[in-house]
Each structure stands twice: as C-alpha cells, then as structure tokens.
C-alpha cells in the first residue's frame, strides 16, 4: 500500500452514509490528498483526451463527472473545516492551497482540446439522443468552459490564469483578516451593571465567552459578521450600545495587520480586468450573464422599484422611534427603541419570547416536525457517528418506508475558530452516478450557554435555523444523476429561494404550537403574541430592507467599475458613502448591513455581484408562500409537488423553468412588496 492509498481521502468512505472518516483525518492528511487528488484528476482528464474516435457524451461528459473524486472528497471536508473550526495550521494550508487549486481548475477549464470535444458535442447535441437531464448537463459544461475562458487566445488564457491565482490568494487573506479582527474587536465589559437589559442566559453566555479568553470577572460581547449586534435590542446602557455598534463597523477596517482595504481594492481591479478579457465591461456584467437575472440592468430595474419605498418606510419608522426615545435616533439606538415601539404598537416583547424558543424543541418539534409533515422524512440522532467537531451532531434522515434519505449535521454554537454568520455545506453530494446519499451540514453562531443550561434562541436565531435548514432540505431531497447539478448547485441568484420558503413554517399554527413551549413550564407561546407577530410582520421592514439594499448596491457598485475606473479608486470609505448616496439610500441611523472590509459574501464567499440574489430569490419565495397558503399549507401532497417539481431537481434543469413547473406561471413581485410593506 502506498502512502497515498493510506490517506483517508484516497478512497470512498466505508462508514455509514459515506461520512468522511473524521476519527482518522489529521491536519497532515489535507495537503498530500490535495496534491495527489489534483494529479489523479489531471491524469483522468488526459485519458479523456486520449480516447480514440469521436467524442461521445459518455466518454467525455460522464467521464468528466467521474473525474476528481479524491480531490472533491478532500475539498468538501477541508472547506467545511476551515469555515467552522479553523486554526493556524488550517489557515496555512488554505493559503498554500488556494492559488494551487485555482491553477488546477484553470488547467482543466482552459484546456483547448477539452473545450473542442465539448464544443463538438454541444453543436451536435440534437443528434445525440440525450434525455433532458443529460442535455442540460452538456449545456452546463459547455457554458461553464466558456465562462471560464476556454475560448480565449493563448495570451488571454495566460493572463487569466495569473488573475485567478492572485484573486484566490487575496480572497483567502480577506477571510482570514475578517475572522482575526472580529475576534480582536470583541467588547470587554467590566461590571454586571453595564449589562442591564440582557437576559440571564445572555449574561451567562458573555461570562462564558470571557472565561474562554482567560478573562476573570469580565464579560465578553463578541462581534457578529454584520453591522450591529443582537444585544443592542435590549442593552439599556447607551454608551455600551454605541461602543458595540462602532466596533462592529471597524472589522478589518483599521490600520493594522488585518486591514482589508488594500486587499479589496486590488481584488476589484483584478476582477474588472478579468471581465474585460471576456469582452465584458464589468465584473458584474460577466457574473450576472450566467444567473437568472442575465444582466445588471435587470437587477437595478427591480431594486429601484423597492429602494424609494424602503427608505420612505425607514424614515417613518425613525420618527416613531424618535417619539419613543424623546430624542434623535442613532444607529446604536435603533434596535433598542424598535423593541419598545414594537411593544407599544403590537404588544410584542421579543426578549420575553426566548424561554419559548429552546434549541432542542425548535429543532426537533419545529424544524424537523415541519419537514416530516411536508415531506414525510424523519430524523434520528446518531451520537455513534464521529463528526469534525464535538459540537457537530449527526442525524440520520429516513423516508416513511424506512429507506434512507441522507445525513444531516447540525453545528449550532459560536466559537473563536468559526467564521461569523450561518451557512450550509455539503460533505457528500447526492447523485445516482456513484449511488451516493447526501451528507449536509448547517452551521450557526448561537452563543453557548453555561454547562447544564438551556440554549434559548432569539426570534431572529429561530428564523435563521429554519432558513438554513431550507438549504439543508434542498441538499437532502436532491434526486439527480450527476454531482454537478446536485442539490444547491443551481444559479446563485436562485439558491436562497428554497431556504427562504422554509421560513414560512415558523409561525404556521400546527408547527408553532408544537415547538414554541416554555422550557420550564411547557406553556405554549401565547396566541396573542403569535397574532401580534403576524400583524407586525412588516414592522421594521423599512430598516431591514434599506440596510440590505445598501449592501446589495455596494456590491454592485464595486463590481460595476471598469478596470480604468477601479484604478482611480483609493478611498474605500468615500466610495462606499457615494455609492449608497447615489442610490438614495444614505440615512445615517440605518447603516449598510455590511461595510466593504467585512463583506465576506462578496470578497471571500462567492457572492461577488450576487448579493442582490437574496431579494431576487425572495420574489420567488413570497410567490411560493402564497401558493402554499392557497393550497392548504403543510400537506404531504404540497410537499411532494414542491419536491418533485423543484427541490429534488437540483440544478438539472433551468432554474426559472423549474419555478414555472412548480407555480404554473412566471413569478410576480407583488407578494414580496406586500410582505415587506412596500406597496
């Protein structure tokens, strides 16, 4: 047996559900597996090119789908680990690997001989007798290679490879800087009195976080990935609120070793230059061409319908808050007085709801319960399965007839080694080609309570749990032949749609009465609170929509620069301010959800020129929620229709055609405008 064969990534896992053998995987296994995986895949691609005779779908497209398995096993595990539980050694591996992986992908995607084989197949596709899924896969490969630059001249391809390598290094450094500075900017609190307004659980979590940092008789308020912080909703100490808000806006935006300003400026220039190699004016034009939106103009047309109404509502909300506060409102006051006005207007005190949102009940009796009612799937915890971290819990997922669906892993708590936010990863992609079932991971960042204490969620954290599980369901219910189009492998501005739909079950009568129980008494969440939450569904939407749109506009502004324009930008903060002002969204009490220096979605997370996708997807989501309501809601037949026409199809057909197959027509924007109170 060679050293390579002894590597845990060398062969398919023999564990249940092909769960990666985490008990065997050590840091020293990653790089050898990466390099050997690259070598093997290049040899497999060369074998395709050496195949005698004419190219066929089987000897070219299917063979490509089968290539790179060792590399893919390693990458799926590594990138899940680096985002959820990193350390210096993992960071160093990522820094070494990122440019090498970019070069490896280019070696395949920019190979002219491979492109010619695929082009020949694509141009003769009508004569190949392909079924619809095979035909769509061929089209995806052809367009992927065009998008990657396979059709460019030799000189252009050489420059493209240099740009891709440089950008991969910068993206890795950007992400590393955000995590480091987020940890460094945590606010240390010296006295218990300063934490007035926080719940006992929140105070205990802050004390635990301080102890974890070696701080005695202190409390630690950790930064989150976005602007602001959930604790601002209840902290009575205005100076501490201001300190937390200001710290949140400084992430990777200080003159220190973690400053991301020079990094993002360089990235914007390189992305603009790369787009021009493709004959596009801007990076946004290049990226959006392969999304459902097709062109930045279509995105702006929708956003400009929403932006004026959002700002108008935000300013009206500010007046309400000003009345409550008896003074002008600043950004650090917004959450605090919003909760007061919410109480005055709708008799809702979200801080009092936390005892009704205990993590285990929300998970089992809410999230899993709704999935069972809709899709007939059940969840059984598997403590015998070893995952990548002691806090990451595995659940076996089965159909009603006992057949296996896949494996769900939930990793819910925040830690210094985990990046901010919440997300879904795959460890194994469902596909019939290799007969693999899906293994999917949800990561959240819920503060961990003290030992033996319950984990009580905020309403927002409960929403996040349902949302991320919507991504997990998309991966779990996939029923496709090829890994390339499995689960969430859809166009980027479509990927948030199923996850947003899953949020609808939070307050669905049958679901909420099943999970929203007081953790001590078992008492149900009072019906009047539920009614008030529904009545207040559009409350504060002016703020949230304006904050979100400002970030989406910032993304588009950076990526709508030509390379010549990008060269002239030197002041990141001035550019930010002008971009938001130009869209009419500048309103000081409502800062952008992400400032550029910690906007990991677009500078490190694959969402460049794509952050608009959340609200683009929400148009489909709001229309879909209307369909469920019109058709009786949480019923198995509704779940089957949603699964068979959309969720289970992954990316195996055109995204918008999938939506039409489900809905029976094109989407309408009115349900979204109504939901957000913007009509």
C-alpha positions as CSV (number, residue, x, y, z in Angstrom):
1,X,0.0,0.0,0.0
2,X,1.4,3.4,-1.0
3,X,1.4,6.4,1.3
4,X,-1.3,7.9,-0.9
5,X,-3.5,4.8,-0.5
6,X,-3.2,5.1,3.3
7,X,-4.6,8.7,3.2
8,X,-8.2,8.8,4.5
9,X,-9.2,10.7,1.3
10,X,-7.7,8.2,-1.1
11,X,-10.9,6.0,-1.4
12,X,-14.6,6.3,-0.7
13,X,-15.5,6.2,2.9
14,X,-16.8,2.8,4.2
15,X,-18.7,4.5,7.0
16,X,-22.5,4.9,7.2
17,X,-23.7,7.3,4.5
18,X,-20.0,7.6,3.4
19,X,-19.5,10.0,6.2
20,X,-15.8,11.1,6.0
21,X,-13.7,9.2,8.5
22,X,-13.1,12.2,10.8
23,X,-11.6,10.0,13.5
24,X,-8.7,9.2,11.1
25,X,-8.4,12.6,9.4
26,X,-5.5,14.7,10.7
27,X,-4.2,18.1,9.6
28,X,-1.2,16.4,7.9
29,X,-3.6,14.5,5.5
30,X,-5.0,17.5,3.7
31,X,-2.1,18.7,1.6
32,X,-1.0,15.3,0.4
33,X,-4.6,14.4,-0.5
34,X,-4.9,17.7,-2.3
35,X,-1.8,17.3,-4.4
36,X,-2.5,13.6,-5.2
37,X,-6.1,14.4,-6.0
38,X,-5.0,17.1,-8.5
39,X,-2.5,14.7,-10.1
40,X,-5.2,12.0,-10.4
41,X,-7.8,14.3,-11.9
42,X,-5.4,15.7,-14.5
43,X,-4.5,12.1,-15.5
44,X,-8.2,11.3,-15.8
45,X,-8.8,14.4,-18.0
46,X,-5.8,13.4,-20.1
47,X,-7.3,9.9,-20.5
48,X,-10.5,11.6,-21.9
49,X,-8.4,13.5,-24.4
50,X,-6.5,10.3,-25.4
51,X,-9.7,8.3,-26.0
52,X,-9.7,7.2,-29.7
53,X,-12.5,8.0,-32.0
54,X,-15.1,10.8,-31.8
55,X,-16.1,12.3,-28.5
56,X,-19.4,11.0,-27.1
57,X,-21.5,12.1,-24.1
58,X,-20.3,9.0,-22.2
59,X,-16.6,9.2,-22.9
60,X,-16.4,13.0,-22.4
61,X,-19.1,14.5,-20.2
62,X,-19.8,11.5,-18.0
63,X,-16.1,10.8,-17.7
64,X,-15.5,14.4,-16.5
65,X,-18.3,13.9,-13.9
66,X,-16.4,10.8,-12.7
67,X,-13.0,12.6,-12.5
68,X,-11.5,14.2,-9.4
69,X,-13.2,12.1,-6.8
70,X,-10.3,12.1,-4.3
71,X,-9.8,15.8,-4.7
72,X,-13.5,16.5,-4.2
73,X,-13.7,14.4,-1.0
74,X,-10.8,16.3,0.4
75,X,-12.1,19.8,-0.6
76,X,-15.6,19.2,0.8
77,X,-14.1,18.2,4.2
78,X,-11.4,20.8,4.2
79,X,-13.5,23.9,3.4
80,X,-16.2,22.8,5.9
81,X,-13.4,22.5,8.5
82,X,-11.7,25.9,7.6
83,X,-15.0,27.8,7.9
84,X,-16.3,26.1,11.0
85,X,-13.2,25.1,13.1
86,X,-10.1,26.7,11.8
87,X,-6.6,27.1,13.4
88,X,-3.2,28.4,12.3
89,X,-2.3,25.1,10.6
90,X,-5.6,25.0,8.6
91,X,-5.1,28.7,7.7
92,X,-1.6,28.0,6.4
93,X,-2.9,25.1,4.3
94,X,-5.6,27.2,2.8
95,X,-3.1,29.9,1.9
96,X,-0.9,27.4,0.2
97,X,-3.8,25.6,-1.5
98,X,-5.9,28.4,-2.8
99,X,-3.7,29.6,-5.7
100,X,-2.7,26.0,-6.5
101,X,-6.4,25.0,-6.7
102,X,-7.2,28.0,-8.9
103,X,-4.3,26.9,-11.2
104,X,-5.6,23.3,-11.2
105,X,-9.1,24.4,-12.2
106,X,-7.6,26.5,-15.0
107,X,-5.5,23.6,-16.3
108,X,-8.8,21.8,-16.9
109,X,-11.2,24.6,-17.8
110,X,-8.8,26.4,-20.2
111,X,-7.6,23.2,-22.0
112,X,-8.4,23.9,-25.7
113,X,-8.5,20.2,-26.6
114,X,-11.1,19.5,-23.9
115,X,-13.1,22.6,-24.9
116,X,-13.1,21.4,-28.6
117,X,-14.5,18.0,-27.6
118,X,-17.3,19.6,-25.6
119,X,-18.0,22.2,-28.2
120,X,-18.3,19.5,-30.9
121,X,-20.8,17.6,-28.7
122,X,-22.8,20.8,-27.9
123,X,-23.1,21.8,-31.5
124,X,-24.3,18.3,-32.4
125,X,-26.5,17.8,-29.4
126,X,-29.7,17.4,-31.3
127,X,-28.3,14.2,-32.9
128,X,-27.1,12.6,-29.7
129,X,-30.4,11.3,-28.5
130,X,-29.9,12.7,-25.0
131,X,-32.6,12.8,-22.3
132,X,-33.4,16.2,-20.8
133,X,-31.0,15.9,-17.8
134,X,-28.1,14.7,-20.0
135,X,-28.8,17.5,-22.5
136,X,-28.8,20.1,-19.7
137,X,-25.6,18.8,-18.2
138,X,-23.9,19.0,-21.6
139,X,-25.1,22.6,-21.9
140,X,-23.8,23.4,-18.4
141,X,-20.3,22.1,-19.2
142,X,-20.2,24.0,-22.5
143,X,-21.3,27.3,-20.9
144,X,-19.0,26.6,-17.8
145,X,-16.0,26.4,-20.0
146,X,-17.0,29.5,-22.0
147,X,-17.5,31.3,-18.7
148,X,-14.1,30.1,-17.5
149,X,-12.4,31.4,-20.7
150,X,-11.7,28.3,-22.7
151,X,-12.4,30.1,-25.9
152,X,-9.8,32.9,-25.3
153,X,-6.5,33.3,-27.1
154,X,-3.3,31.8,-25.6
155,X,-2.1,35.2,-24.3
156,X,-5.5,35.9,-22.8
157,X,-5.6,32.5,-21.1
158,X,-2.2,33.0,-19.6
159,X,-3.2,36.3,-18.2
160,X,-6.5,34.8,-16.9
161,X,-4.6,32.1,-15.0
162,X,-2.4,34.8,-13.4
163,X,-5.5,36.8,-12.3
164,X,-7.3,33.7,-10.9
165,X,-4.3,32.8,-8.9
166,X,-3.8,36.3,-7.5
167,X,-7.5,36.6,-6.7
168,X,-7.6,33.2,-4.9
169,X,-4.8,34.4,-2.6
170,X,-6.5,37.7,-1.9
171,X,-9.9,36.0,-1.1
172,X,-8.2,33.7,1.4
173,X,-6.4,36.6,3.1
174,X,-9.6,38.7,3.2
175,X,-11.4,35.9,5.0
176,X,-8.6,35.4,7.5
177,X,-8.4,39.1,8.3
178,X,-12.1,39.3,9.0
179,X,-12.1,36.4,11.4
180,X,-9.0,37.7,13.2
181,X,-10.3,41.3,13.6
182,X,-13.8,40.1,14.5
183,X,-12.2,38.2,17.4
184,X,-9.9,41.2,18.4
185,X,-12.8,43.7,18.4
186,X,-14.9,41.8,21.0
187,X,-16.0,44.3,23.7
188,X,-14.9,43.5,27.2
189,X,-17.3,44.6,29.9
190,X,-16.1,45.2,33.5
191,X,-19.2,45.3,35.5
192,X,-22.5,43.4,35.6
193,X,-24.4,46.7,35.9
194,X,-23.4,47.7,32.4
195,X,-25.2,44.6,31.0
196,X,-28.6,45.7,32.3
197,X,-31.4,44.6,30.0
198,X,-29.7,41.4,28.9
199,X,-31.3,38.1,29.9
200,X,-29.7,35.8,32.5
201,X,-28.8,33.5,29.6
202,X,-27.2,36.2,27.6
203,X,-25.2,37.4,30.6
204,X,-24.0,33.9,31.3
205,X,-23.0,33.4,27.7
206,X,-21.0,36.6,27.9
207,X,-19.3,35.4,31.1
208,X,-18.5,32.0,29.5
209,X,-17.0,33.8,26.4
210,X,-14.8,35.8,28.7
211,X,-13.6,32.7,30.6
212,X,-12.8,31.1,27.3
213,X,-10.5,34.0,26.6
214,X,-8.9,33.7,30.0
215,X,-10.6,36.8,31.4
216,X,-11.5,36.7,35.1
217,X,-14.6,38.6,36.4
218,X,-15.3,40.0,33.0
219,X,-18.0,39.7,30.3
220,X,-17.3,39.5,26.6
221,X,-19.6,40.7,23.8
222,X,-18.4,39.1,20.7
223,X,-18.7,40.7,17.3
224,X,-21.0,39.2,14.6
225,X,-20.4,39.1,10.9
226,X,-22.8,42.0,10.1
227,X,-23.1,45.6,11.2
228,X,-24.5,45.9,14.7
229,X,-25.2,43.2,17.2
230,X,-28.3,41.3,18.6
231,X,-27.6,42.6,22.1
232,X,-28.3,46.2,21.0
233,X,-32.0,45.3,21.1
234,X,-32.0,45.0,24.9
235,X,-29.0,46.7,26.4
236,X,-30.1,49.8,28.4
237,X,-26.6,51.3,28.6
238,X,-26.4,53.7,25.7
239,X,-22.7,54.2,25.8
240,X,-22.1,50.5,25.7
241,X,-24.5,50.2,22.8
242,X,-22.5,52.9,20.9
243,X,-19.2,51.2,21.7
244,X,-20.5,47.8,20.3
245,X,-22.0,49.4,17.2
246,X,-18.9,51.4,16.4
247,X,-16.7,48.3,17.0
248,X,-18.9,46.3,14.6
249,X,-18.2,48.8,11.8
250,X,-14.4,48.6,12.3
251,X,-14.0,44.9,11.4
252,X,-10.9,44.7,9.1
253,X,-11.2,48.4,8.7
254,X,-8.3,49.6,10.9
255,X,-4.7,50.4,10.1
256,X,-3.4,47.2,11.4
257,X,-2.3,43.8,10.1
258,X,-5.9,42.8,9.4
259,X,-6.8,45.8,7.3
260,X,-8.8,44.6,4.3
261,X,-9.0,48.0,2.4
262,X,-5.9,47.4,0.2
263,X,-6.9,43.8,-0.4
264,X,-10.4,44.6,-1.6
265,X,-9.2,47.5,-3.8
266,X,-6.7,45.1,-5.5
267,X,-9.5,42.5,-5.9
268,X,-11.8,45.0,-7.6
269,X,-9.1,46.0,-10.1
270,X,-8.2,42.4,-10.9
271,X,-11.9,41.3,-11.3
272,X,-12.6,44.2,-13.6
273,X,-9.5,43.3,-15.7
274,X,-10.6,39.7,-15.8
275,X,-14.1,40.7,-17.0
276,X,-12.6,42.7,-19.8
277,X,-10.7,39.6,-21.1
278,X,-14.2,38.2,-21.7
279,X,-15.3,41.2,-23.6
280,X,-17.5,42.4,-20.8
281,X,-17.4,46.0,-19.5
282,X,-17.5,45.0,-15.8
283,X,-17.3,42.1,-13.4
284,X,-21.0,42.5,-12.6
285,X,-21.9,42.1,-16.3
286,X,-19.7,39.0,-16.6
287,X,-21.1,37.3,-13.4
288,X,-24.8,38.1,-13.9
289,X,-24.8,36.9,-17.5
290,X,-25.0,33.3,-16.2
291,X,-27.5,34.0,-13.5
292,X,-31.3,34.1,-13.8
293,X,-31.1,37.9,-13.9
294,X,-28.9,37.8,-17.0
295,X,-27.8,41.5,-16.9
296,X,-27.1,44.1,-14.2
297,X,-29.8,46.4,-15.8
298,X,-32.4,43.8,-14.8
299,X,-31.2,43.8,-11.2
300,X,-31.2,47.6,-11.0
301,X,-34.7,47.7,-12.5
302,X,-36.1,45.6,-9.7
303,X,-34.0,47.2,-6.9
304,X,-35.1,50.7,-8.0
305,X,-38.7,49.6,-7.6
306,X,-38.0,48.8,-4.0
307,X,-35.4,51.3,-2.8
308,X,-37.5,54.5,-2.6
309,X,-40.3,52.8,-0.7
310,X,-37.8,51.1,1.7
311,X,-36.2,54.4,2.6
312,X,-39.5,56.1,3.0
313,X,-40.6,53.4,5.4
314,X,-37.3,53.6,7.3
315,X,-37.7,57.3,7.8
316,X,-41.2,56.9,9.0
317,X,-40.0,54.2,11.4
318,X,-37.3,56.6,12.7
319,X,-40.0,59.1,13.5
320,X,-41.8,56.5,15.6
321,X,-38.6,55.7,17.4
322,X,-37.8,59.3,18.0
323,X,-41.1,59.8,19.6
324,X,-40.5,56.8,21.9
325,X,-36.9,58.0,22.7
326,X,-37.7,61.6,23.0
327,X,-34.6,62.4,21.0
328,X,-32.9,61.8,17.6
329,X,-32.2,58.2,16.9
330,X,-28.7,56.9,16.2
331,X,-27.8,53.5,14.7
332,X,-27.0,52.1,18.1
333,X,-30.4,53.2,19.4
334,X,-32.5,51.6,16.6
335,X,-32.8,48.0,17.9
336,X,-33.4,49.2,21.5
337,X,-36.2,51.6,20.7
338,X,-37.6,49.3,18.0
339,X,-38.4,46.8,20.7
340,X,-40.1,49.5,22.8
341,X,-42.2,50.6,19.8
342,X,-43.0,47.0,18.9
343,X,-44.3,46.6,22.4
344,X,-46.3,49.8,22.3
345,X,-47.8,49.2,18.8
346,X,-48.2,45.4,18.8
347,X,-47.8,44.3,22.4
348,X,-44.7,42.3,21.4
349,X,-41.7,42.0,23.6
350,X,-39.4,39.6,21.7
351,X,-37.0,39.4,24.7
352,X,-39.8,37.6,26.6
353,X,-40.2,35.0,23.9
354,X,-36.7,33.4,24.4
355,X,-37.9,30.9,27.0
356,X,-40.3,29.6,24.4
357,X,-37.6,29.1,21.8
358,X,-35.3,26.4,23.4
359,X,-32.9,25.0,20.8
360,X,-33.8,21.3,21.1
361,X,-37.6,21.9,20.9
362,X,-37.2,24.3,18.0
363,X,-35.0,21.8,16.2
364,X,-37.0,18.6,16.9
365,X,-40.5,19.8,17.3
366,X,-40.3,22.7,14.9
367,X,-37.8,22.4,12.1
368,X,-37.8,18.5,11.9
369,X,-41.6,18.4,12.6
370,X,-42.4,20.7,9.6
371,X,-40.1,18.7,7.3
372,X,-41.8,15.4,8.4
373,X,-45.3,16.8,7.8
374,X,-44.4,18.2,4.4
375,X,-42.0,15.6,3.0
376,X,-42.6,12.5,5.2
377,X,-39.0,12.4,6.4
378,X,-37.9,11.6,10.0
379,X,-34.7,12.4,11.9
380,X,-32.8,10.2,14.4
381,X,-29.7,11.4,16.2
382,X,-26.6,9.3,15.7
383,X,-24.2,10.0,18.6
384,X,-22.2,7.0,17.5
385,X,-21.0,8.8,14.3
386,X,-17.8,10.9,14.7
387,X,-18.0,14.4,13.1
388,X,-15.4,17.1,12.6
389,X,-16.1,18.8,16.0
390,X,-17.6,17.5,19.3
391,X,-20.4,20.1,18.9
392,X,-21.4,19.0,15.4
393,X,-24.2,16.5,15.8
394,X,-25.3,13.9,13.2
395,X,-28.9,12.9,12.4
396,X,-29.9,10.1,10.2
397,X,-32.7,11.1,7.8
398,X,-35.2,8.4,6.6
399,X,-38.3,8.2,4.4
400,X,-41.7,6.9,5.8
401,X,-40.9,3.5,4.3
402,X,-37.6,3.3,6.2
403,X,-35.5,4.0,3.1
404,X,-32.6,6.3,3.7
405,X,-32.5,9.9,2.6
406,X,-29.1,11.1,3.9
407,X,-27.3,12.5,6.9
408,X,-27.9,16.0,8.5
409,X,-25.2,17.5,10.7
410,X,-26.0,20.5,12.9
411,X,-23.2,22.7,14.3
412,X,-25.1,25.4,16.2
413,X,-22.7,27.2,18.6
414,X,-20.3,30.1,18.1
415,X,-16.6,29.7,18.8
416,X,-13.5,31.7,18.0
417,X,-12.5,29.1,15.4
418,X,-15.7,29.6,13.4
419,X,-16.4,32.3,10.9
420,X,-19.4,34.5,11.6
421,X,-22.9,34.1,10.1
422,X,-24.8,30.9,9.2
423,X,-24.5,28.6,6.3
424,X,-24.9,25.2,4.8
425,X,-22.2,22.9,3.4
426,X,-22.2,19.5,1.7
427,X,-19.8,16.7,2.8
428,X,-21.2,14.3,0.2
429,X,-23.3,15.4,-2.8
430,X,-26.3,13.2,-3.7
431,X,-26.0,11.5,-7.1
432,X,-27.1,8.3,-8.8
433,X,-23.9,8.2,-10.8
434,X,-22.0,6.9,-7.8
435,X,-25.0,5.9,-5.8
436,X,-24.3,8.4,-3.1
437,X,-26.7,9.8,-0.5
438,X,-26.3,13.4,0.7
439,X,-24.4,14.5,3.8
440,X,-25.2,18.1,4.6
441,X,-24.1,20.5,7.4
442,X,-25.8,23.5,8.9
443,X,-23.6,26.0,10.8
444,X,-25.0,28.7,13.0
445,X,-23.4,31.0,15.6
446,X,-25.6,30.8,18.7
447,X,-23.9,31.9,21.9
448,X,-23.2,28.8,24.0
449,X,-24.9,28.8,27.5
450,X,-23.1,27.7,30.7
451,X,-22.9,24.0,31.4
452,X,-26.3,22.4,32.0
453,X,-28.2,25.5,31.0
454,X,-30.8,25.5,28.1
455,X,-30.0,27.2,24.8
456,X,-32.7,29.9,24.5
457,X,-32.9,31.4,21.0
458,X,-34.0,34.8,19.9
459,X,-36.8,35.0,17.4
460,X,-34.1,36.0,14.8
461,X,-32.0,33.0,15.6
462,X,-35.0,30.8,15.3
463,X,-35.7,32.3,11.9
464,X,-32.0,31.6,10.9
465,X,-32.3,28.0,12.0
466,X,-35.4,27.4,9.8
467,X,-33.7,29.3,6.9
468,X,-30.5,27.3,6.9
469,X,-32.5,24.1,7.2
470,X,-34.2,25.1,4.0
471,X,-30.8,24.9,2.3
472,X,-30.2,21.5,4.0
473,X,-33.6,20.2,2.7
474,X,-32.6,21.4,-0.8
475,X,-29.5,19.2,-0.5
476,X,-31.2,16.2,1.3
477,X,-34.1,15.9,-1.1
478,X,-32.0,16.0,-4.3
479,X,-32.8,13.2,-6.8
480,X,-30.4,13.7,-9.7
481,X,-27.9,11.6,-11.6
482,X,-24.9,13.9,-11.7
483,X,-22.9,15.6,-8.9
484,X,-22.5,18.7,-11.0
485,X,-26.2,19.5,-10.6
486,X,-26.9,18.1,-7.2
487,X,-28.9,19.9,-4.5
488,X,-28.0,23.5,-4.1
489,X,-25.8,23.5,-7.3
490,X,-28.2,26.0,-9.0
491,X,-27.7,29.5,-10.3
492,X,-26.5,31.7,-7.4
493,X,-29.5,34.1,-7.5
494,X,-31.8,31.1,-7.2
495,X,-30.1,29.3,-4.3
496,X,-31.6,31.3,-1.5
497,X,-35.2,30.7,-2.7
498,X,-35.9,27.3,-1.0
499,X,-34.3,28.4,2.2
500,X,-36.4,31.5,2.4
501,X,-39.6,29.4,1.7
502,X,-38.8,27.2,4.7
503,X,-39.1,30.3,7.0
504,X,-42.8,30.3,6.4
505,X,-43.3,27.4,8.9
506,X,-42.0,29.3,11.9
507,X,-45.5,30.7,12.8
508,X,-47.6,28.1,10.9
509,X,-50.3,27.2,13.5
510,X,-49.6,23.4,13.5
511,X,-45.8,24.0,13.8
512,X,-45.6,26.8,16.3
513,X,-47.9,25.2,18.8
514,X,-45.8,22.1,18.6
515,X,-42.4,23.6,19.3
516,X,-42.9,27.1,20.9
517,X,-43.3,25.9,24.5
518,X,-41.8,27.5,27.7
519,X,-38.7,25.5,28.5
520,X,-39.7,25.2,32.2
521,X,-43.5,25.1,32.3
522,X,-44.3,23.6,28.9
523,X,-46.8,26.5,28.4
524,X,-47.5,27.4,24.8
525,X,-46.3,30.7,23.3
526,X,-49.4,32.8,23.9
527,X,-51.7,33.0,20.9
528,X,-51.9,36.8,21.2
529,X,-48.1,37.0,20.9
530,X,-48.3,34.9,17.7
531,X,-51.1,37.1,16.3
532,X,-49.1,40.2,17.1
533,X,-46.0,38.8,15.4
534,X,-48.1,38.2,12.3
535,X,-49.7,41.6,12.5
536,X,-46.3,43.1,12.9
537,X,-44.7,41.1,10.1
538,X,-44.0,44.3,8.0
539,X,-42.8,46.2,11.1
540,X,-39.3,47.5,10.9
541,X,-39.1,46.2,7.3
542,X,-38.1,49.7,6.2
543,X,-34.9,49.4,8.2
544,X,-34.1,45.9,7.3
545,X,-34.8,46.4,3.6
546,X,-32.8,49.7,3.4
547,X,-29.9,48.1,5.3
548,X,-29.9,45.1,3.0
549,X,-30.3,47.1,-0.2
550,X,-27.4,49.4,0.8
551,X,-25.2,46.3,0.9
552,X,-26.5,44.9,-2.4
553,X,-25.9,48.3,-4.0
554,X,-22.4,48.4,-2.5
555,X,-21.7,45.0,-4.1
556,X,-22.9,46.2,-7.5
557,X,-21.1,49.5,-7.3
558,X,-17.7,47.8,-6.6
559,X,-18.3,45.3,-9.4
560,X,-19.7,47.8,-11.9
561,X,-16.3,49.5,-12.2
562,X,-14.3,49.2,-15.4
563,X,-10.6,48.4,-14.8
564,X,-9.8,52.0,-15.6
565,X,-12.3,53.3,-13.1
566,X,-11.1,50.8,-10.5
567,X,-7.6,52.1,-10.8
568,X,-8.8,55.6,-9.7
569,X,-10.5,54.4,-6.5
570,X,-8.2,54.8,-3.5
571,X,-10.6,55.8,-0.6
572,X,-12.8,52.8,0.3
573,X,-15.0,54.7,2.8
574,X,-15.6,57.6,0.4
575,X,-16.5,55.2,-2.4
576,X,-19.0,53.4,-0.1
577,X,-20.7,56.6,1.0
578,X,-21.0,57.9,-2.5
579,X,-22.4,54.6,-3.9
580,X,-25.1,54.4,-1.2
581,X,-25.9,58.1,-1.6
582,X,-26.2,57.8,-5.4
583,X,-29.0,55.2,-4.9
584,X,-30.7,57.5,-2.4
585,X,-30.2,55.0,0.5
586,X,-28.0,57.2,2.7
587,X,-29.7,57.5,6.0
588,X,-27.3,57.6,9.0
589,X,-29.5,55.8,11.5
590,X,-29.6,52.8,9.1
591,X,-26.1,51.7,8.2
592,X,-25.4,49.2,5.4
593,X,-25.7,45.6,6.6
594,X,-22.1,45.0,5.6
595,X,-19.3,47.5,5.0
596,X,-16.8,46.6,2.4
597,X,-14.0,45.5,4.7
598,X,-16.1,42.7,6.3
599,X,-18.4,42.0,3.3
600,X,-17.2,38.3,3.1
601,X,-20.1,37.3,0.9
602,X,-18.7,39.3,-2.0
603,X,-14.9,39.3,-1.3
604,X,-14.4,35.8,0.1
605,X,-17.7,33.9,-0.3
606,X,-18.6,33.5,-3.9
607,X,-21.3,36.2,-3.9
608,X,-19.5,38.9,-5.9
609,X,-22.0,40.8,-7.9
610,X,-24.6,38.4,-6.5
611,X,-25.7,39.7,-3.1
612,X,-28.8,41.0,-4.8
613,X,-29.8,37.3,-5.0
614,X,-31.4,37.3,-1.6
615,X,-34.1,39.7,-2.6
616,X,-34.2,38.4,-6.2
617,X,-34.9,34.9,-4.7
618,X,-37.4,36.4,-2.2
619,X,-39.7,37.4,-5.1
620,X,-40.0,33.7,-5.9
621,X,-40.2,32.8,-2.2
622,X,-43.1,35.3,-1.5
623,X,-45.0,34.0,-4.5
624,X,-44.4,30.4,-3.4
625,X,-45.6,31.1,0.2
626,X,-48.9,32.4,-1.4
627,X,-49.2,29.1,-3.3
628,X,-48.8,27.1,-0.2
629,X,-51.4,29.2,1.6
630,X,-53.8,28.9,-1.4
631,X,-53.4,25.1,-1.4
632,X,-53.8,24.3,2.3
633,X,-50.2,24.7,3.6
634,X,-48.5,21.9,5.4
635,X,-49.8,18.9,3.5
636,X,-47.9,16.0,2.1
637,X,-49.3,16.5,-1.5
638,X,-48.0,20.1,-1.4
639,X,-44.6,18.8,-0.2
640,X,-44.5,16.2,-2.9
641,X,-45.3,18.7,-5.6
642,X,-42.6,21.1,-4.3
643,X,-40.1,18.2,-4.0
644,X,-40.8,16.6,-7.4
645,X,-41.1,19.7,-9.5
646,X,-38.4,21.8,-7.8
647,X,-36.4,20.8,-4.8
648,X,-35.5,17.3,-6.0
649,X,-34.4,18.5,-9.4
650,X,-31.3,20.4,-8.1
651,X,-29.8,22.2,-11.0
652,X,-30.7,19.6,-13.5
653,X,-33.0,21.9,-15.5
654,X,-33.2,25.7,-16.0
655,X,-34.0,27.4,-12.6
656,X,-36.8,29.6,-13.9
657,X,-38.4,26.7,-15.8
658,X,-38.3,24.8,-12.6
659,X,-40.2,27.6,-10.9
660,X,-42.7,27.7,-13.7
661,X,-43.2,23.9,-13.5
662,X,-43.9,24.3,-9.8
663,X,-46.0,27.5,-9.8
664,X,-47.7,27.1,-13.2
665,X,-46.6,30.6,-14.3
666,X,-43.8,33.2,-14.1
667,X,-43.2,34.9,-10.7
668,X,-44.9,38.2,-9.6
669,X,-43.2,40.8,-7.5
670,X,-46.4,42.0,-5.7
671,X,-46.4,39.3,-3.0
672,X,-42.8,40.5,-2.0
673,X,-43.8,44.1,-1.9
674,X,-46.9,43.3,0.2
675,X,-44.9,41.2,2.6
676,X,-42.3,44.0,3.2
677,X,-45.0,46.6,3.5
678,X,-43.7,48.4,0.3
679,X,-46.8,48.6,-1.8
